[in-house]
Amino acid sequence: MSTIQDIEQLENYLSTEQLIKLKKAADRHAMQSNIGFKIQSVSDKAIDVEIIQAETPSGKYASEATLVKRTEDLFRKSLPNFKINVSTETFLASPSSVVNAAWIDKKMQEKGVRIKQIAFETGIDRESISDWVTGKRSMSQLVKAMFYFYLR
C-alpha cells in the first residue's frame, strides 16, 4: 500500500519517474513521523490533499501548521504550478494512554482507594486487579480506560 492513497489520480499530470520520487518522499514521512497522505481530488490547477498523522512511538506529534507545510512542500516539488489545498487529521492520544501500574498505584494512594474497593465496585476479581496494579499482568486498552475513569 502506498503512503499516498489514490496517487493514481496524478498519473495524467506526472511521469512514472515523478510518481516514484513523490512516493519515496512520502515514505520518508511515514517512516519518520507515521504520516500518510490521501489525494481527495485533482484538477488542472489544484490538488486537494489530506494529511493524517497516526500514533508515534515517541509520542511527539506535528502541529496542524507543520502538517500543512510538510504537505505543501512535498507536493510543490512535483506540482509547482498547482494550488495545494490541505486538510489535516492530527493524532489525539487517548487520555487512558497514561495508565500504567505506577499511575494506578499513585492514584490509588492519592484517593485512598484499595484493591478490595475497586473489586467490589467494578465486579472484577481482586486477583486480576492486583495483577494489573503490580504490573504482573498487562492491561488491554479497555482495562486502562476503566482505571483511568475510575481513578481520575
PyMOL commands that set and color helices and strands:
alter all, ss='L'
color gray80, all
select helices_A, chain A and resi 7-10+16-33+64-78+95-98+101-111+115-122+126-134+141-151
alter helices_A, ss='H'
color red, helices_A
select strands_A, chain A and resi 4-5+35-42+46-53+83-89
alter strands_A, ss='S'
color yellow, strands_A
deselect
rebuild
show_as cartoon
